[in-house]
Amino acid sequence: MKVSVIVPVYNMSKYLAKCLDSLLAQTLEDLEIIVVNDGSTDNSQEIIDEYVQKSEKIKAFEKPNGGLSDARNFGLERAVGQYIGFVDSDDFVSAEMFEKMYEKAVEHQAEIVLCDLEKVNERGEAFRDLPQSPQLPEKIELEKDFRIFGEMACFACNKLFKKELFQNHKFKKGIHFEDIELIPKLVLNSKIIAKINEPFYKYFEREDSITRTHTAKGFDMFLAIENVKKAFDESPYKNFEEEFVRFFIFQGYYSFLAYVAYVKDKKLKAEMLEELSVQLRGYKVSKSKIWNYQRLGENYLFSLPIKKQIYYLIGFVHPKLIILS
């Protein structure tokens, strides 16, 4: 089997059929689709049963609810493909995604292949591109060029991984940012990354997502980064210290502040901003490094939409004002 695609499912009956249809439409024939029902209480299992009857490519499993990491790890234990992909059950993918990514993996003998993403709405219409390091070459030999580590979006879902990478690594249970905790470790265990700058992965953003409220789980971001730092210090790439700083700026500063924006409790928001200050000092990340941070070949702050620029500038100049936002 060339590729195993793992699809965790938890109460996604509204979107599941579109996801599975996109996987059954893959031009790569030698592919298995491992669907893990993680204790859904809606009619997701009925939909899964229907698709099992449609194709032998679908291998379905049910388990008690254990969360996303647990469901992915459950699928990993049952996957037989040379390479592993992950697709969230409310997203969908282009028909050629896994064939083209597998071809690049073989062509470049890459442990990881990544593609671009685009955000789509309820109607499946794309409204925002999420490019992944278009300024870097198609084949990245990490010992020669480690820049991708400092700017890569840590999604599991837009990547193809050599199965052997998971022999010593699994998704961490009970942590809110499981992708940020694991994906950099898999990079640190790789020598070659290949990429295709085409938006094969369609990342669904619900229209009601702007009303979400974030919690103290945001502190898990720094736990994830701490675990990555331990792996970084033990890796062949530990001399690329500036790339770890760039990784922290993107994940521990910008991504963390983006999370804080949706925290409604002002006391909690103040505590999170104080912890951010502690982390910046601990990793010796100066304001000048944040100000000059480059991603995708340009200054990251000024590449953002104006509203986001204003928010981050407030956080940069006077963080306490964010508490009032």
C-alpha positions in Angstrom: 0.0 0.0 0.0 1.4 3.4 -1.0 -0.6 5.7 1.2 -2.8 5.4 4.2 -5.1 8.4 4.9 -6.4 8.6 8.5 -9.8 10.4 9.0 -10.8 10.9 12.7 -14.5 11.5 13.0 -16.4 13.1 15.9 -20.0 14.3 15.3 -19.3 15.5 11.7 -22.3 14.0 10.0 -23.0 17.3 8.2 -19.7 17.4 6.4 -18.4 13.8 6.4 -19.9 12.7 3.0 -18.1 15.5 1.2 -14.8 14.6 2.8 -15.1 10.9 2.0 -16.2 11.6 -1.6 -13.1 13.6 -2.1 -11.0 10.7 -0.8 -12.7 8.1 -2.9 -12.1 10.3 -6.0 -8.3 10.2 -5.5 -6.4 9.5 -8.7 -3.9 7.4 -6.6 -5.3 3.9 -6.7 -3.1 2.2 -4.2 -4.6 4.0 -1.2 -6.5 3.0 2.0 -8.8 5.3 3.9 -8.9 4.6 7.6 -12.0 6.1 9.2 -11.9 6.3 13.0 -15.2 7.1 14.6 -14.1 8.6 18.0 -17.3 8.0 19.9 -19.7 10.1 17.8 -23.2 10.7 19.2 -24.7 11.8 15.9 -25.4 9.7 12.8 -21.8 9.8 11.6 -21.5 6.0 12.0 -24.5 5.5 9.6 -22.7 7.6 7.0 -19.5 5.6 7.5 -21.4 2.3 7.1 -22.8 3.5 3.8 -19.3 4.4 2.5 -17.9 1.1 3.6 -20.4 -0.6 1.3 -19.3 1.7 -1.5 -15.6 0.9 -1.5 -13.2 -1.6 -0.1 -10.7 1.2 0.2 -12.5 2.4 3.3 -11.6 0.6 6.6 -13.8 1.7 9.4 -13.3 1.5 13.1 -15.3 2.6 16.2 -13.8 3.5 19.5 -14.8 5.4 22.7 -14.2 9.1 22.6 -10.6 10.0 23.3 -10.0 13.1 21.4 -8.2 13.9 18.1 -4.8 12.7 19.1 -6.1 9.4 20.4 -8.1 8.9 17.2 -5.1 9.6 15.0 -2.9 7.3 17.0 -5.5 4.6 16.7 -5.4 5.0 13.0 -1.6 5.0 12.9 -1.6 1.6 14.6 -3.7 0.1 11.8 -2.2 1.8 8.8 -0.1 -0.2 6.3 0.8 2.4 3.8 4.4 3.5 3.1 3.2 7.0 3.7 0.6 8.5 6.0 -1.8 11.4 5.4 -4.3 13.0 7.7 -7.6 14.6 6.7 -10.0 16.2 9.1 -13.6 15.0 8.6 -15.0 18.5 7.9 -12.4 19.2 5.2 -11.9 17.9 1.7 -9.1 17.5 -0.8 -8.4 17.8 -4.5 -8.6 14.5 -6.5 -4.9 14.5 -7.4 -3.5 15.4 -3.9 -2.2 12.1 -2.8 -1.0 10.9 -6.2 1.1 14.0 -6.8 2.4 14.1 -3.2 3.4 10.5 -3.3 5.2 11.0 -6.6 7.2 13.9 -5.1 8.0 11.8 -2.0 9.5 9.0 -4.2 11.2 11.4 -6.7 13.0 13.3 -3.9 13.3 10.4 -1.4 11.6 12.8 1.1 10.3 11.9 4.5 7.7 14.6 4.4 5.9 16.3 1.5 3.7 19.3 2.0 1.2 21.2 -0.2 -0.6 24.5 0.1 -4.0 24.9 1.7 -6.9 27.2 1.0 -9.8 28.1 3.4 -13.3 27.3 2.1 -16.7 28.4 3.4 -19.9 26.4 3.9 -20.5 26.2 0.2 -17.0 24.9 -0.5 -15.9 28.2 -2.0 -12.3 29.2 -1.4 -11.8 32.6 0.2 -8.2 32.6 1.5 -5.0 31.1 0.3 -2.6 29.6 2.8 0.7 29.2 0.9 3.5 27.1 2.4 7.0 28.5 1.8 6.7 29.3 -2.0 10.1 31.0 -1.9 11.9 27.7 -1.1 12.9 25.0 -3.6 10.8 21.9 -4.4 13.4 19.7 -2.7 14.7 20.9 0.6 17.8 19.3 2.1 17.5 20.3 5.7 21.2 20.1 6.6 21.8 22.7 3.9 18.7 24.8 4.2 16.7 24.8 7.5 14.6 27.9 6.9 11.4 26.0 6.6 11.5 25.1 10.3 11.1 28.8 11.2 8.0 29.4 9.2 6.2 26.2 8.4 2.5 26.0 9.5 2.3 23.0 11.8 -0.8 21.4 10.2 -0.8 17.6 10.0 -3.4 17.7 7.3 -1.5 19.2 4.4 1.4 16.8 4.6 2.4 13.3 3.7 4.7 11.5 6.1 6.9 8.5 5.7 5.4 5.9 8.1 8.7 5.2 9.8 8.6 8.7 11.3 5.9 7.5 13.7 7.9 4.6 15.1 9.1 6.8 18.0 6.5 9.6 17.8 2.8 9.8 18.3 0.3 12.6 18.8 0.3 13.7 22.4 -3.0 13.1 24.2 -4.5 15.8 26.4 -2.7 18.7 24.8 -4.6 21.4 22.9 -1.9 22.0 20.2 -1.0 18.5 19.3 0.1 19.4 15.8 2.5 22.1 17.0 3.9 19.6 19.5 4.5 16.8 17.0 5.0 18.1 13.5 8.3 19.9 14.2 9.7 16.7 15.9 8.9 14.8 12.7 10.8 17.5 10.7 13.8 17.2 13.1 13.8 13.4 12.3 13.9 14.0 8.6 16.6 14.8 6.0 14.5 15.9 3.0 11.2 17.7 2.7 9.5 18.1 -0.7 6.7 20.5 -1.4 4.1 21.3 -4.0 2.8 24.9 -4.1 -0.7 23.9 -5.1 -3.7 24.2 -2.8 -4.7 20.6 -2.7 -6.1 20.8 0.9 -9.4 22.5 1.4 -9.6 23.7 5.0 -13.2 24.4 6.1 -13.8 27.4 8.3 -17.3 27.6 9.8 -19.1 31.0 9.6 -19.7 30.8 13.3 -16.0 30.4 14.2 -15.6 34.1 14.8 -17.9 33.8 17.9 -15.7 31.1 19.5 -14.4 31.6 23.0 -10.9 30.5 23.9 -9.8 29.2 27.3 -6.8 28.5 29.5 -6.0 25.6 27.1 -4.0 28.3 25.3 -1.2 27.8 27.8 -0.6 24.4 26.1 1.1 26.3 23.3 4.1 26.8 25.5 4.1 23.2 26.7 4.2 22.2 23.0 7.0 24.6 22.3 9.0 23.3 25.3 8.7 19.8 24.0 9.9 20.9 20.6 12.8 22.7 22.1 13.9 19.5 23.9 13.8 17.6 20.6 15.6 20.4 18.8 18.5 20.4 21.3 18.9 16.7 20.7 18.7 16.8 16.9 21.3 17.1 14.2 20.0 20.6 13.5 20.6 22.1 17.0 23.1 24.6 15.5 20.3 26.3 13.6 19.4 28.3 16.7 18.0 31.3 14.8 15.5 29.0 13.1 14.2 27.8 16.4 13.8 31.5 17.4 11.8 32.1 14.2 9.7 29.0 15.0 9.0 30.5 18.4 8.1 33.9 17.0 5.6 32.4 14.5 4.0 29.9 16.9 4.7 31.2 20.4 4.2 34.9 19.6 1.9 35.4 16.6 -0.1 32.2 16.9 -0.4 32.6 20.7 -1.6 36.2 20.4 -4.1 35.1 17.7 -5.5 32.7 20.3 -5.6 35.3 23.0 -7.7 37.5 20.8 -10.7 35.1 21.4 -10.3 34.9 25.2 -13.2 36.7 26.8 -12.2 36.5 30.4 -10.0 39.6 31.0 -8.2 38.1 34.0 -7.3 35.1 32.1 -6.2 37.2 29.1 -3.9 39.2 31.4 -2.4 36.0 32.8 -1.8 34.7 29.3 -0.1 38.0 28.2 2.1 37.8 31.3 3.1 34.2 30.5 4.0 35.4 27.0 6.4 37.9 28.4 8.0 35.2 30.6 8.4 33.0 27.5 9.9 35.7 25.4 12.5 36.4 28.1 13.2 32.7 28.6 13.8 32.1 24.9 15.7 35.4 24.6 13.4 36.7 21.8 13.8 40.4 21.5 11.3 42.9 20.1 13.7 43.6 17.2 13.6 39.9 16.2 9.8 40.0 16.3 9.7 43.2 14.3 12.1 41.9 11.6 10.6 38.4 11.4 10.4 37.2 7.8 8.0 34.6 6.6 7.5 33.4 3.0 10.2 35.8 2.0 8.7 39.0 3.4 8.1 40.9 6.7 5.4 38.9 8.3 3.7 41.6 10.3 3.2 43.9 7.3 2.0 41.1 5.0 -1.1 40.7 7.2 -4.5 42.3 6.7 -4.7 45.8 8.2 -6.9 44.8 11.2 -4.4 42.1 12.2 -1.5 44.5 11.8 -3.2 46.9 14.2 -3.9 44.1 16.7 -0.3 42.8 16.7 1.1 46.3 16.8 -0.9 47.0 19.9 0.5 43.8 21.4 4.0 44.8 20.3 3.8 48.4 21.7 1.5 48.1 24.7 0.3 44.5 25.4 -2.0 45.5 28.2 -4.3 47.3 25.8 -5.1 43.9 24.3 -6.9 43.1 27.5 -9.4 45.7 26.7 -10.0 44.4 23.2 
